């Protein structure tokens, strides 16, 4: 199909008025029907930009639906709540299902969301962040780490279920989103919180090369254990300084095969607690070898940093946004909103379970930890970000907001 700019169409219309429709069609290589249509729409063509080819997006197909969606966006932003593109699509789909007369044929596609935002002058706003500084001798350190892992695997022949990665991930009581839909040109982008953005707790995540995700452990910085009922699926621990001192016993030792003390390989970073003599003795007691990631390389060779942590935090952030909008809240005498209850925060294990096993398996291969020793899977090491995203790109009609990335 060919497309014609408004200036070209007006030129054809002018020629047709001076001669006739058939002559204009022959002169400019178009059909006579096009000439008739352009003459009928001459006023609209004159009001269009000369370089534009079609007058679209002026009137939405589902105007009533979009009115309610726009009202939701503006109401949430006035209250300081985060609004994501996925939030817009899910709200529109839910409203459409409850109002079928105004949403016939509506699918809440990605392209519809883009057009909706353009029609209502909305954009995504994002805060900046500082990237991790990589070491100067990057390639040499990565090669040494891979060489050590391969030597250990050849020596001990670990099963994939016994090759794991464990990491402590800091979480804030206020998981404020990085992006929100907001009117264009606004100098101030307000996001409402409980005021505890700097208060944090620790979540210990662990997974194995066969795709299994181990039960997470949550560490609160306090002296006593709260007298509340925590959800099943997480280990809750308290420490006066917020340190992980029972992660090996509560998380790694309870993996499949851990009670039998099968020979295993645990990959983790150079956190001081991982390098103490007591930790090394505990690893030896549970028959586990450690592969310590060199400083500055966790973003390249730690599976949890490569695929899980970002996806996990995105899901937690979505839960926090929902809680801010519709969750049960309590307030101080001064009217300040309190943080979510600790048992609500402990529901993070649901977000971990949403990440599929195939993503975990590929993350270990991407980091060069569980690749086939015959070299047949070495291509995973050089897979770039575009290829990884292309493999998992959903269709427009899908509403799964959580696209699990294989690379940072």
C-alpha positions in Angstrom: 0.0 0.0 0.0 1.1 3.5 -0.8 0.4 6.5 1.4 0.0 10.1 0.3 0.6 13.3 2.3 -2.1 16.0 2.6 -0.2 18.4 0.4 -0.1 15.8 -2.5 -3.9 15.1 -2.1 -4.7 18.8 -2.3 -2.6 19.1 -5.4 -4.6 16.2 -7.0 -7.9 17.8 -6.0 -6.8 21.2 -7.5 -5.9 19.4 -10.8 -9.2 17.5 -10.8 -11.2 20.8 -10.4 -9.3 22.4 -13.3 -9.7 19.3 -15.6 -11.6 16.2 -14.3 -11.3 13.3 -12.0 -10.2 10.8 -14.6 -7.4 13.1 -15.9 -6.2 13.8 -12.4 -6.0 10.0 -11.7 -3.9 9.5 -14.9 -1.7 12.4 -14.2 -0.8 11.5 -10.6 -1.0 7.6 -10.8 -3.9 7.2 -8.4 -7.4 5.7 -8.7 -10.4 7.7 -9.7 -12.1 6.7 -6.4 -9.2 8.2 -4.4 -9.7 11.5 -6.3 -13.4 11.5 -5.5 -12.7 10.8 -1.8 -10.1 13.5 -1.5 -12.4 16.0 -3.2 -15.1 15.2 -0.7 -12.7 15.6 2.2 -11.0 18.7 0.9 -11.9 20.8 4.0 -10.4 18.2 6.3 -7.3 18.0 4.2 -6.7 21.7 4.4 -6.9 21.6 8.2 -4.3 18.9 8.4 -0.5 19.4 8.6 0.8 19.2 5.0 3.1 16.3 5.8 0.5 14.2 7.5 -1.0 11.3 5.6 -4.2 10.5 7.6 -6.4 12.3 10.1 -6.5 9.7 12.9 -6.7 9.8 16.7 -8.9 12.8 16.7 -11.9 10.8 17.9 -11.3 7.6 20.0 -13.3 4.5 19.0 -14.2 3.8 22.7 -14.7 7.4 23.9 -16.7 6.5 27.0 -14.2 3.9 28.1 -11.3 6.3 27.5 -13.1 9.0 29.5 -13.2 6.8 32.6 -9.6 5.7 32.1 -8.4 9.3 31.9 -10.4 10.2 35.0 -8.7 7.3 36.8 -5.2 8.4 35.8 -5.8 12.0 36.8 -7.4 11.0 40.1 -4.5 8.7 41.0 -1.9 11.3 40.0 -3.6 14.0 42.1 -3.4 11.7 45.1 0.2 10.9 44.4 -0.2 7.3 43.3 1.9 5.7 40.7 0.2 4.9 37.4 1.9 2.5 35.0 1.0 1.6 31.4 0.0 -1.8 32.6 -2.3 -0.2 35.2 -4.0 1.7 32.4 -4.5 -1.4 30.3 -5.8 -3.6 33.2 -8.2 -0.9 34.4 -9.5 -0.3 30.9 -10.0 -4.1 30.4 -11.8 -4.4 33.7 -14.1 -1.4 33.0 -14.8 -2.8 29.5 -15.8 -6.2 30.8 -18.3 -4.5 33.2 -19.6 -2.2 30.5 -19.8 -4.3 27.3 -22.1 -1.8 25.5 -19.2 0.7 25.4 -16.3 -1.6 24.8 -17.3 -3.9 21.9 -14.1 -5.4 20.4 -11.8 -3.7 22.9 -8.6 -5.7 23.8 -6.5 -3.2 25.7 -3.5 -3.7 23.4 -0.1 -2.0 23.8 -0.7 0.1 20.7 -4.1 1.3 22.1 -2.4 2.4 25.3 0.2 4.4 23.3 -2.5 6.1 21.3 -4.6 6.8 24.5 -1.6 8.5 26.1 -1.0 10.6 23.1 -4.6 11.7 22.9 -4.6 12.7 26.5 -1.2 14.3 26.6 0.3 11.7 28.9 3.9 10.5 29.1 6.0 8.3 31.3 8.3 10.0 33.7 11.4 8.2 35.2 13.9 9.0 37.9 17.6 8.6 37.2 20.0 6.1 38.8 23.7 5.5 39.0 24.9 2.3 37.3 27.4 0.0 38.9 31.0 0.8 38.1 32.7 -2.2 36.4 36.4 -3.0 37.2 39.1 -2.1 34.7 40.3 -5.8 34.4 36.8 -7.0 33.7 37.5 -9.7 31.1 40.3 -11.2 33.1 38.2 -11.5 36.3 35.2 -13.0 34.5 37.4 -15.6 32.8 39.0 -16.6 36.1 35.6 -16.9 37.7 34.3 -19.1 34.8 37.4 -21.2 34.9 37.0 -21.9 38.6 33.3 -22.9 38.2 34.2 -25.2 35.4 37.0 -26.8 37.3 34.7 -27.4 40.3 32.0 -28.9 38.1 34.4 -31.3 36.4 35.9 -32.3 39.7 32.6 -32.9 41.7 30.0 -33.4 39.0 27.3 -31.4 40.6 23.7 -32.0 39.6 21.9 -28.9 38.3 19.6 -29.0 41.3 22.8 -28.6 43.5 24.2 -25.5 41.8 22.7 -22.4 43.3 22.9 -18.7 43.8 21.9 -16.8 47.0 21.8 -13.1 47.5 20.6 -10.5 50.0 18.3 -8.0 48.4 17.5 -4.7 50.3 13.8 -3.7 50.2 12.3 -0.4 51.3 9.0 -0.2 53.2 7.9 2.3 50.5 8.6 0.6 47.1 8.1 3.8 45.1 7.9 3.1 41.3 10.5 4.5 38.9 7.8 5.6 36.4 4.4 7.1 36.4 2.0 8.4 33.8 1.7 12.2 34.1 0.6 15.1 32.0 3.3 16.5 29.7 5.2 19.6 30.8 4.6 19.2 34.6 7.6 20.6 36.5 6.7 18.6 39.6 5.9 14.9 39.6 4.3 14.0 42.9 4.2 10.4 44.2 2.5 9.8 47.5 4.2 7.5 50.1 4.0 6.7 53.8 7.3 8.6 54.4 9.4 5.5 55.0 11.4 5.4 51.7 14.7 5.1 53.6 13.5 2.4 56.1 14.4 -1.0 54.8 14.4 -4.7 55.5 16.3 -7.6 53.8 15.0 -10.4 51.6 17.3 -13.4 51.0 16.6 -15.0 47.6 18.0 -18.2 46.3 17.5 -20.4 43.2 19.1 -23.4 41.6 20.3 -24.1 38.0 17.4 -26.5 37.3 14.9 -23.6 37.7 13.8 -24.1 41.3 13.2 -21.1 43.5 13.9 -21.7 47.2 11.8 -20.3 50.0 12.9 -16.7 50.6 13.9 -15.4 54.1 12.9 -11.9 55.3 15.1 -10.2 57.9 13.7 -7.3 59.9 16.0 -5.0 61.8 14.7 -5.4 65.3 15.4 -7.3 68.5 12.2 -9.3 69.0 10.1 -11.4 66.7 6.7 -9.8 66.1 3.7 -11.6 67.6 1.7 -11.9 64.4 1.0 -14.8 62.1 3.2 -14.6 59.0 2.1 -16.2 55.7 3.3 -19.7 54.8 6.1 -19.7 52.2 8.7 -17.5 53.8 11.1 -17.7 56.7 10.9 -14.6 58.9 14.0 -13.7 60.9 15.0 -10.7 63.1 18.4 -9.3 63.7 19.4 -6.2 65.6 21.6 -5.0 62.8 19.6 -6.6 59.9 22.3 -9.0 59.0 21.8 -12.5 57.5 23.2 -15.0 60.0 20.9 -18.0 59.4 20.5 -17.9 55.6 22.5 -21.1 55.0 20.4 -23.1 57.5 17.0 -21.6 56.7 17.3 -21.3 52.9 20.2 -23.2 51.3 20.2 -26.3 53.6 16.4 -26.7 52.9 16.7 -27.0 49.2 15.9 -30.4 47.5 18.8 -32.6 48.5 20.0 -30.3 51.2 18.9 -32.5 54.1 20.9 -35.4 52.5 23.9 -33.0 52.3 24.5 -33.7 48.6 27.7 -32.1 47.2 26.7 -28.7 46.0 28.1 -25.4 44.6 26.8 -22.1 46.0 27.5 -18.9 44.0 27.4 -15.7 46.0 29.1 -12.3 46.2 31.9 -11.0 48.4 29.8 -9.7 51.2 31.9 -9.8 54.4 29.7 -12.3 56.2 30.3 -14.8 53.3 34.0 -14.8 53.8 34.3 -15.3 57.6 35.8 -18.5 59.1 32.5 -19.4 60.7 30.7 -19.3 57.4 33.4 -21.4 55.7 33.1 -24.0 58.4 29.3 -24.1 58.1 29.6 -24.6 54.3 32.0 -27.5 54.9 29.6 -29.0 57.4 26.7 -29.1 54.8 29.0 -30.3 52.0 28.8 -27.1 50.0 31.6 -25.5 47.9 31.5 -21.7 47.5 32.2 -19.8 44.3 32.7 -16.2 45.3 32.0 -13.6 42.6 34.7 -11.0 42.3 33.9 -7.4 43.4 32.0 -5.4 40.8 30.9 -8.4 38.7 27.6 -9.3 40.2 25.7 -7.5 37.4 27.4 -9.9 34.9 27.8 -13.3 36.6 25.2 -13.5 39.4 22.0 -15.0 38.1 19.8 -13.3 40.7 21.1 -9.9 39.6 20.8 -10.8 35.9 17.2 -12.0 35.9 15.4 -12.3 39.2 16.0 -9.3 41.3 14.6 -6.7 38.9 11.6 -8.8 38.0 11.0 -9.6 41.7 11.1 -5.9 42.7 8.9 -4.9 39.8 6.2 -7.3 41.1 6.7 -6.1 44.7 6.4 -2.5 43.4 3.1 -3.4 41.7 1.8 -4.9 44.9 2.8 -1.7 46.8 1.0 0.5 44.3 -2.2 -1.6 44.7 -1.9 -1.4 48.5 -1.4 2.4 48.3 -4.6 2.7 46.2 -6.9 0.2 47.8 -5.1 -1.6 50.7 -6.1 -1.4 54.3 -4.2 1.4 56.1 -3.8 2.8 59.6 -2.8 6.3 60.6 -1.0 8.0 63.6 -2.8 10.5 65.8 -1.1 13.2 63.7 -2.8 11.8 60.6 0.4 10.3 59.0 0.0 7.0 57.2 1.7 4.0 58.8 3.8 1.5 56.8 2.1 -1.8 55.7 1.8 -4.4 58.4 4.8 -6.8 58.5 2.6 -9.8 57.4 1.6 -7.8 54.3 5.3 -7.2 53.5 5.9 -11.0 53.8 3.6 -11.8 50.9 6.6 -11.1 48.6 7.0 -14.9 48.1 4.1 -14.7 45.7 6.0 -12.3 43.5 8.9 -14.8 43.4 6.7 -17.7 42.4 5.4 -15.7 39.4 8.8 -15.9 37.8 8.9 -18.9 35.5 11.5 -21.7 35.9 12.8 -21.3 32.3 13.9 -17.7 33.1 15.9 -19.0 36.0 17.5 -21.8 34.0 18.6 -19.3 31.2 20.0 -16.8 33.8 22.5 -19.4 35.0 23.5 -20.2 31.5 23.8 -16.5 30.7 26.2 -16.1 33.6 28.3 -19.1 32.4 27.6 -21.2 35.5 25.5 -24.2 34.3 26.3 -24.3 30.6 27.0 -27.7 29.1 30.6 -28.6 29.6 31.0 -29.7 25.9 30.6 -26.1 24.8 27.3 -26.5 23.0 25.6 -23.9 25.1 28.3 -21.2 25.1 26.2 -19.0 22.9 24.1 -18.0 25.9 27.2 -16.0 27.2 27.1 -13.8 24.1 23.4 -13.3 23.8 22.7 -9.6 23.7 19.9 -7.8 25.3 17.9 -7.4 22.1 17.9 -11.1 21.4 16.9 -11.9 24.9 13.9 -9.5 24.8 12.8 -10.8 21.4 12.5 -14.3 22.7 10.0 -13.2 25.4 8.1 -10.4 23.6 4.3 -10.9 24.3 1.6 -10.2 21.8 -0.4 -6.9 22.1 -3.4 -8.8 23.4 -1.5 -10.2 26.4 -1.8 -8.4 29.7 1.1 -10.0 31.5 2.9 -6.9 32.8 5.9 -8.8 34.0 8.3 -9.5 31.1 11.1 -11.5 32.7 14.5 -10.1 31.4 17.4 -12.4 30.9 19.9 -9.6 30.9 20.5 -6.3 32.8 
